[in-house]
């Protein structure tokens, strides 16, 4: 059974308009979820908004949004005022530009969606847009009013359809420089780089999301199952702490753990150091 569309409208480029539907590309519905209970009665509990001064519950009709202006002052916004400022949706995803596929920093990616034509009308036009993008190896930058907000999107060809990511705005993304600016510019020894390259080569693989394990969710599911069956669950043993003498030793151990021996140069250096240490001991 096909999933339910979260949005229906049009994909527009220049004078070409195609009726399309937007489908959520990710869902958390399969995760283990919990209710909050009263430990004493076992009954579910519900949240209430409490006035911080009177400590009385505030009914839903009495709740309004307020912007903190500082000094305990708030700008009150009525629901009608907020509704009037929200841009009206014309149900159109407008493509504004085409970009190289690898040009957009993934830090800007927000939620994933799939775009497909809603029927045979316009399916040919949709296929032409998708195939043109695939052959030119480009993504499309677009805008649309989705879920009551103007949102930028990045569209990419994916099989017979398009995958779309809503994008974070620039002010929402923290620049990498603010985190990396204090990192020192270190000179790496060639032997260490040889070991690092070897480890990378022996660990190469393909991107396969099916191989990802949600260990936290699996552990929760097993805990729930064990309680339902009235049995104790075997807790995982914490990993053993290993002491690393230095970075070179750590790289060598990693290379050996990757299924092979360290590169010849690194092994030769290790042999020389071992022999030298023996001579010093003997002397």
MILO-439822 format. One record per residue (C-alpha): residue number from 1; residue in three letters; x, y, z. Coordinates in Angstrom, 3 decimals, decimal comma. Layout:
! residues N
+-----+---------+----------+----------+----------+
| num | residuo |       c1 |       c2 |       c3 |
+-----+---------+----------+----------+----------+
| NUM |     ala |        X |        Y |        Z |
...
+-----+---------+----------+----------+----------+
***
This chain:
! residues 283
+-----+---------+----------+----------+----------+
| num | residuo |       c1 |       c2 |       c3 |
+-----+---------+----------+----------+----------+
|   1 |     unk |    0,000 |    0,000 |    0,000 |
|   2 |     unk |    1,390 |    3,399 |   -1,058 |
|   3 |     unk |    2,095 |    5,847 |    1,785 |
|   4 |     unk |   -0,170 |    8,827 |    2,267 |
|   5 |     unk |    1,001 |   12,093 |    0,704 |
|   6 |     unk |    1,784 |   14,856 |    3,213 |
|   7 |     unk |    1,345 |   17,628 |    0,626 |
|   8 |     unk |   -0,054 |   17,970 |   -2,884 |
|   9 |     unk |    0,585 |   20,770 |   -5,329 |
|  10 |     unk |    2,691 |   21,619 |   -8,367 |
|  11 |     unk |    6,326 |   21,517 |   -9,439 |
|  12 |     unk |    7,092 |   24,543 |  -11,608 |
|  13 |     unk |   10,100 |   25,426 |  -13,749 |
|  14 |     unk |    9,753 |   28,434 |  -16,058 |
|  15 |     unk |    6,420 |   27,873 |  -17,851 |
|  16 |     unk |    6,301 |   24,117 |  -17,188 |
|  17 |     unk |    3,967 |   23,006 |  -14,357 |
|  18 |     unk |    3,567 |   19,413 |  -13,140 |
|  19 |     unk |    1,063 |   18,166 |  -10,510 |
|  20 |     unk |    3,057 |   16,384 |   -7,788 |
|  21 |     unk |    2,758 |   14,928 |   -4,289 |
|  22 |     unk |    5,212 |   15,151 |   -1,423 |
|  23 |     unk |    5,810 |   12,098 |    0,783 |
|  24 |     unk |    7,694 |   12,013 |    4,076 |
|  25 |     unk |   11,069 |   10,361 |    3,541 |
|  26 |     unk |   11,633 |    9,447 |    7,197 |
|  27 |     unk |    9,418 |    8,424 |   10,097 |
|  28 |     unk |    9,883 |    7,672 |   13,787 |
|  29 |     unk |    6,672 |    5,614 |   14,048 |
|  30 |     unk |    8,606 |    2,336 |   14,305 |
|  31 |     unk |   10,634 |    3,426 |   17,326 |
|  32 |     unk |    9,827 |    2,125 |   20,801 |
|  33 |     unk |    7,656 |    4,768 |   22,491 |
|  34 |     unk |    6,431 |    5,193 |   26,039 |
|  35 |     unk |    3,662 |    6,876 |   28,008 |
|  36 |     unk |    4,254 |    8,595 |   31,334 |
|  37 |     unk |    2,472 |    6,826 |   34,195 |
|  38 |     unk |    1,733 |    7,453 |   37,834 |
|  39 |     unk |    4,005 |    4,992 |   39,622 |
|  40 |     unk |    1,478 |    4,513 |   42,457 |
|  41 |     unk |   -1,686 |    3,937 |   40,404 |
|  42 |     unk |   -0,295 |    2,807 |   37,056 |
|  43 |     unk |   -2,544 |    5,372 |   35,315 |
|  44 |     unk |   -1,388 |    7,638 |   32,500 |
|  45 |     unk |   -0,664 |   11,239 |   33,425 |
|  46 |     unk |   -1,216 |   14,340 |   31,283 |
|  47 |     unk |    0,665 |   17,606 |   31,085 |
|  48 |     unk |   -0,744 |   20,890 |   32,300 |
|  49 |     unk |    0,440 |   24,465 |   31,810 |
|  50 |     unk |    0,797 |   26,162 |   35,205 |
|  51 |     unk |    0,896 |   29,920 |   35,822 |
|  52 |     unk |    4,309 |   30,505 |   37,392 |
|  53 |     unk |    2,937 |   33,169 |   39,775 |
|  54 |     unk |   -0,503 |   31,860 |   40,792 |
|  55 |     unk |    0,493 |   28,178 |   40,331 |
|  56 |     unk |   -2,988 |   27,608 |   38,868 |
|  57 |     unk |   -3,618 |   25,507 |   35,722 |
|  58 |     unk |   -4,142 |   27,587 |   32,542 |
|  59 |     unk |   -6,853 |   26,375 |   30,182 |
|  60 |     unk |   -6,042 |   26,043 |   26,490 |
|  61 |     unk |   -8,275 |   28,977 |   25,472 |
|  62 |     unk |   -6,361 |   31,253 |   27,855 |
|  63 |     unk |   -2,936 |   30,399 |   26,438 |
|  64 |     unk |   -1,217 |   32,826 |   24,039 |
|  65 |     unk |    2,293 |   33,027 |   22,600 |
|  66 |     unk |    4,683 |   35,613 |   24,010 |
|  67 |     unk |    8,096 |   36,849 |   22,838 |
|  68 |     unk |   10,622 |   37,440 |   25,629 |
|  69 |     unk |   11,697 |   41,085 |   25,308 |
|  70 |     unk |   13,875 |   40,933 |   28,440 |
|  71 |     unk |   13,384 |   42,310 |   31,949 |
|  72 |     unk |   10,309 |   40,100 |   32,415 |
|  73 |     unk |    8,532 |   41,843 |   29,532 |
|  74 |     unk |    6,721 |   39,854 |   26,863 |
|  75 |     unk |    5,248 |   40,827 |   23,508 |
|  76 |     unk |    1,913 |   38,997 |   23,327 |
|  77 |     unk |    0,894 |   37,601 |   19,943 |
|  78 |     unk |   -2,704 |   36,566 |   19,410 |
|  79 |     unk |   -3,411 |   33,512 |   17,197 |
|  80 |     unk |   -5,193 |   35,748 |   14,655 |
|  81 |     unk |   -2,147 |   38,046 |   14,396 |
|  82 |     unk |    0,187 |   35,132 |   13,791 |
|  83 |     unk |   -2,163 |   33,623 |   11,190 |
|  84 |     unk |   -2,268 |   36,930 |    9,267 |
|  85 |     unk |    1,535 |   37,040 |    8,954 |
|  86 |     unk |    1,875 |   33,502 |    7,582 |
|  87 |     unk |    2,374 |   33,579 |    3,795 |
|  88 |     unk |   -0,426 |   32,056 |    1,767 |
|  89 |     unk |    0,490 |   28,868 |   -0,040 |
|  90 |     unk |   -0,153 |   28,648 |   -3,755 |
|  91 |     unk |    0,743 |   24,932 |   -3,564 |
|  92 |     unk |    3,726 |   25,370 |   -5,873 |
|  93 |     unk |    7,349 |   24,231 |   -5,588 |
|  94 |     unk |    9,225 |   26,732 |   -7,764 |
|  95 |     unk |   12,619 |   25,677 |   -9,120 |
|  96 |     unk |   14,875 |   28,739 |   -9,105 |
|  97 |     unk |   18,279 |   27,353 |  -10,102 |
|  98 |     unk |   20,239 |   24,205 |  -10,875 |
|  99 |     unk |   23,422 |   23,424 |   -8,916 |
| 100 |     unk |   26,183 |   20,810 |   -9,095 |
| 101 |     unk |   25,138 |   17,815 |   -6,981 |
| 102 |     unk |   28,025 |   18,166 |   -4,520 |
| 103 |     unk |   27,850 |   21,950 |   -4,087 |
| 104 |     unk |   25,423 |   22,079 |   -1,132 |
| 105 |     unk |   26,951 |   21,492 |    2,305 |
| 106 |     unk |   25,060 |   18,628 |    3,975 |
| 107 |     unk |   24,986 |   20,666 |    7,213 |
| 108 |     unk |   22,105 |   22,574 |    5,567 |
| 109 |     unk |   20,007 |   19,432 |    5,028 |
| 110 |     unk |   16,886 |   19,246 |    7,194 |
| 111 |     unk |   14,028 |   16,773 |    6,519 |
| 112 |     unk |   13,919 |   14,323 |    3,571 |
| 113 |     unk |   10,885 |   13,943 |    1,293 |
| 114 |     unk |   10,040 |   12,166 |   -1,950 |
| 115 |     unk |    8,345 |   13,873 |   -4,890 |
| 116 |     unk |    6,309 |   11,966 |   -7,456 |
| 117 |     unk |    3,732 |   12,941 |  -10,080 |
| 118 |     unk |    0,138 |   12,532 |   -8,885 |
| 119 |     unk |   -1,119 |   10,851 |  -12,044 |
| 120 |     unk |   -0,609 |   10,312 |  -15,755 |
| 121 |     unk |   -1,236 |   14,011 |  -16,482 |
| 122 |     unk |    2,179 |   15,642 |  -16,332 |
| 123 |     unk |    4,076 |   12,370 |  -15,801 |
| 124 |     unk |    5,961 |   12,872 |  -19,078 |
| 125 |     unk |    6,983 |   16,404 |  -18,093 |
| 126 |     unk |    8,086 |   15,165 |  -14,672 |
| 127 |     unk |   10,213 |   12,443 |  -16,302 |
| 128 |     unk |   11,840 |   14,988 |  -18,630 |
| 129 |     unk |   12,819 |   17,225 |  -15,676 |
| 130 |     unk |   14,128 |   14,292 |  -13,648 |
| 131 |     unk |   16,089 |   12,744 |  -16,499 |
| 132 |     unk |   17,539 |   16,090 |  -17,557 |
| 133 |     unk |   18,807 |   16,635 |  -14,007 |
| 134 |     unk |   20,251 |   13,125 |  -13,859 |
| 135 |     unk |   22,152 |   13,456 |  -17,119 |
| 136 |     unk |   23,508 |   16,909 |  -16,250 |
| 137 |     unk |   24,343 |   15,670 |  -12,711 |
| 138 |     unk |   22,671 |   18,633 |  -11,073 |
| 139 |     unk |   20,319 |   19,316 |   -8,183 |
| 140 |     unk |   17,518 |   21,884 |   -8,234 |
| 141 |     unk |   17,192 |   24,682 |   -5,686 |
| 142 |     unk |   13,528 |   25,525 |   -5,091 |
| 143 |     unk |   11,180 |   27,330 |   -2,699 |
| 144 |     unk |    7,670 |   26,562 |   -1,510 |
| 145 |     unk |    5,277 |   27,333 |    1,316 |
| 146 |     unk |    5,163 |   24,022 |    3,160 |
| 147 |     unk |    3,390 |   23,517 |    6,466 |
| 148 |     unk |    2,785 |   27,265 |    6,897 |
| 149 |     unk |    6,387 |   28,380 |    6,327 |
| 150 |     unk |    8,407 |   29,426 |    3,282 |
| 151 |     unk |   11,024 |   26,718 |    2,931 |
| 152 |     unk |   14,025 |   26,307 |    0,639 |
| 153 |     unk |   14,411 |   22,839 |   -0,874 |
| 154 |     unk |   17,052 |   20,873 |   -2,706 |
| 155 |     unk |   15,714 |   18,380 |   -5,263 |
| 156 |     unk |   17,772 |   15,487 |   -6,638 |
| 157 |     unk |   16,909 |   12,674 |   -9,074 |
| 158 |     unk |   16,341 |    9,320 |   -7,381 |
| 159 |     unk |   15,211 |    6,342 |   -9,446 |
| 160 |     unk |   11,918 |    7,225 |  -11,202 |
| 161 |     unk |   11,257 |   10,153 |   -8,845 |
| 162 |     unk |   12,892 |   13,029 |   -7,011 |
| 163 |     unk |   14,170 |   13,191 |   -3,451 |
| 164 |     unk |   13,831 |   16,567 |   -1,749 |
| 165 |     unk |   15,433 |   17,932 |    1,393 |
| 166 |     unk |   14,126 |   21,002 |    3,132 |
| 167 |     unk |   17,139 |   23,170 |    3,928 |
| 168 |     unk |   18,111 |   24,988 |    7,084 |
| 169 |     unk |   18,436 |   28,736 |    6,672 |
| 170 |     unk |   21,917 |   30,234 |    6,906 |
| 171 |     unk |   21,246 |   31,775 |   10,326 |
| 172 |     unk |   20,283 |   28,311 |   11,638 |
| 173 |     unk |   23,566 |   26,637 |   10,658 |
| 174 |     unk |   26,566 |   27,162 |   12,906 |
| 175 |     unk |   29,692 |   27,892 |   10,807 |
| 176 |     unk |   32,267 |   25,102 |   11,050 |
| 177 |     unk |   34,985 |   27,720 |   11,636 |
| 178 |     unk |   33,547 |   28,513 |   15,073 |
| 179 |     unk |   34,354 |   24,942 |   16,121 |
| 180 |     unk |   37,518 |   24,283 |   14,115 |
| 181 |     unk |   39,296 |   27,658 |   14,407 |
| 182 |     unk |   41,312 |   26,640 |   17,492 |
| 183 |     unk |   42,508 |   23,311 |   16,082 |
| 184 |     unk |   46,309 |   23,366 |   15,580 |
| 185 |     unk |   47,842 |   22,857 |   12,133 |
| 186 |     unk |   49,837 |   19,710 |   12,853 |
| 187 |     unk |   52,525 |   18,175 |   10,694 |
| 188 |     unk |   51,829 |   14,443 |   10,342 |
| 189 |     unk |   54,717 |   12,002 |    9,968 |
| 190 |     unk |   54,730 |   10,013 |    6,738 |
| 191 |     unk |   54,811 |    6,683 |    8,629 |
| 192 |     unk |   51,600 |    7,615 |   10,440 |
| 193 |     unk |   49,942 |    8,589 |    7,154 |
| 194 |     unk |   50,967 |    5,245 |    5,631 |
| 195 |     unk |   49,316 |    3,411 |    8,518 |
| 196 |     unk |   46,215 |    5,609 |    8,312 |
| 197 |     unk |   45,907 |    4,985 |    4,558 |
| 198 |     unk |   46,261 |    1,241 |    5,116 |
| 199 |     unk |   43,534 |    1,212 |    7,781 |
| 200 |     unk |   41,222 |    3,214 |    5,492 |
| 201 |     unk |   41,865 |    0,866 |    2,552 |
| 202 |     unk |   41,117 |   -2,269 |    4,612 |
| 203 |     unk |   37,934 |   -0,693 |    6,025 |
| 204 |     unk |   36,462 |    0,491 |    2,716 |
| 205 |     unk |   32,830 |   -0,411 |    2,086 |
| 206 |     unk |   29,572 |    0,724 |    0,489 |
| 207 |     unk |   26,843 |    2,934 |    1,924 |
| 208 |     unk |   24,128 |    0,511 |    3,061 |
| 209 |     unk |   21,571 |    1,993 |    5,488 |
| 210 |     unk |   20,151 |   -1,501 |    6,099 |
| 211 |     unk |   23,370 |   -2,318 |    7,941 |
| 212 |     unk |   22,822 |    0,485 |   10,470 |
| 213 |     unk |   21,799 |   -0,792 |   13,894 |
| 214 |     unk |   19,677 |    1,321 |   16,231 |
| 215 |     unk |   21,193 |   -0,345 |   19,270 |
| 216 |     unk |   19,412 |    1,920 |   21,731 |
| 217 |     unk |   15,974 |    1,117 |   20,309 |
| 218 |     unk |   16,820 |   -2,599 |   20,062 |
| 219 |     unk |   17,930 |   -2,609 |   23,713 |
| 220 |     unk |   14,693 |   -0,905 |   24,782 |
| 221 |     unk |   12,597 |   -3,407 |   22,793 |
| 222 |     unk |   14,457 |   -6,316 |   24,387 |
| 223 |     unk |   13,987 |   -4,801 |   27,853 |
| 224 |     unk |   10,210 |   -4,432 |   27,273 |
| 225 |     unk |    9,966 |   -7,995 |   25,934 |
| 226 |     unk |   11,876 |   -9,378 |   28,931 |
| 227 |     unk |    9,575 |   -7,592 |   31,384 |
| 228 |     unk |    6,477 |   -8,871 |   29,566 |
| 229 |     unk |    7,838 |  -12,422 |   29,779 |
| 230 |     unk |    8,860 |  -12,013 |   33,419 |
| 231 |     unk |   12,528 |  -12,735 |   32,862 |
| 232 |     unk |   15,682 |  -10,835 |   33,683 |
| 233 |     unk |   17,642 |   -9,321 |   30,866 |
| 234 |     unk |   21,343 |   -9,949 |   30,512 |
| 235 |     unk |   23,085 |   -6,611 |   30,678 |
| 236 |     unk |   25,873 |   -6,007 |   28,151 |
| 237 |     unk |   29,382 |   -6,010 |   29,544 |
| 238 |     unk |   31,183 |   -2,659 |   29,397 |
| 239 |     unk |   34,096 |   -2,623 |   26,933 |
| 240 |     unk |   37,535 |   -3,169 |   28,406 |
| 241 |     unk |   39,716 |   -0,115 |   28,662 |
| 242 |     unk |   42,925 |   -0,416 |   26,694 |
| 243 |     unk |   45,966 |    1,687 |   27,449 |
| 244 |     unk |   47,683 |    3,178 |   24,425 |
| 245 |     unk |   51,348 |    3,980 |   24,801 |
| 246 |     unk |   51,520 |    6,375 |   21,841 |
| 247 |     unk |   49,789 |    7,259 |   18,592 |
| 248 |     unk |   52,089 |    5,113 |   16,425 |
| 249 |     unk |   51,368 |    2,027 |   18,547 |
| 250 |     unk |   47,642 |    2,750 |   18,352 |
| 251 |     unk |   47,805 |    2,991 |   14,548 |
| 252 |     unk |   49,774 |   -0,257 |   14,314 |
| 253 |     unk |   47,251 |   -2,078 |   16,505 |
| 254 |     unk |   44,399 |   -0,672 |   14,423 |
| 255 |     unk |   46,113 |   -1,819 |   11,220 |
| 256 |     unk |   46,597 |   -5,327 |   12,627 |
| 257 |     unk |   42,987 |   -5,421 |   13,862 |
| 258 |     unk |   41,856 |   -4,487 |   10,338 |
| 259 |     unk |   42,965 |   -7,860 |    9,069 |
| 260 |     unk |   46,564 |   -7,515 |    8,047 |
| 261 |     unk |   50,030 |   -6,337 |    8,904 |
| 262 |     unk |   51,262 |   -2,771 |    9,082 |
| 263 |     unk |   52,932 |   -1,328 |    5,960 |
| 264 |     unk |   56,548 |   -2,456 |    5,494 |
| 265 |     unk |   58,056 |    0,900 |    6,433 |
| 266 |     unk |   56,167 |    1,046 |    9,723 |
| 267 |     unk |   57,075 |   -2,582 |   10,497 |
| 268 |     unk |   60,738 |   -1,877 |    9,735 |
| 269 |     unk |   60,721 |    1,159 |   12,020 |
| 270 |     unk |   59,175 |   -0,906 |   14,798 |
| 271 |     unk |   61,814 |   -3,639 |   14,333 |
| 272 |     unk |   64,619 |   -1,063 |   14,502 |
| 273 |     unk |   63,215 |    0,479 |   17,677 |
| 274 |     unk |   62,844 |   -2,966 |   19,289 |
| 275 |     unk |   66,420 |   -3,935 |   18,385 |
| 276 |     unk |   67,726 |   -0,610 |   19,655 |
| 277 |     unk |   65,883 |   -1,066 |   22,942 |
| 278 |     unk |   67,402 |   -4,543 |   23,341 |
| 279 |     unk |   70,904 |   -3,228 |   22,736 |
| 280 |     unk |   70,413 |   -0,535 |   25,364 |
| 281 |     unk |   69,183 |   -3,164 |   27,820 |
| 282 |     unk |   72,138 |   -5,432 |   27,094 |
| 283 |     unk |   74,572 |   -2,553 |   27,491 |
+-----+---------+----------+----------+----------+
***
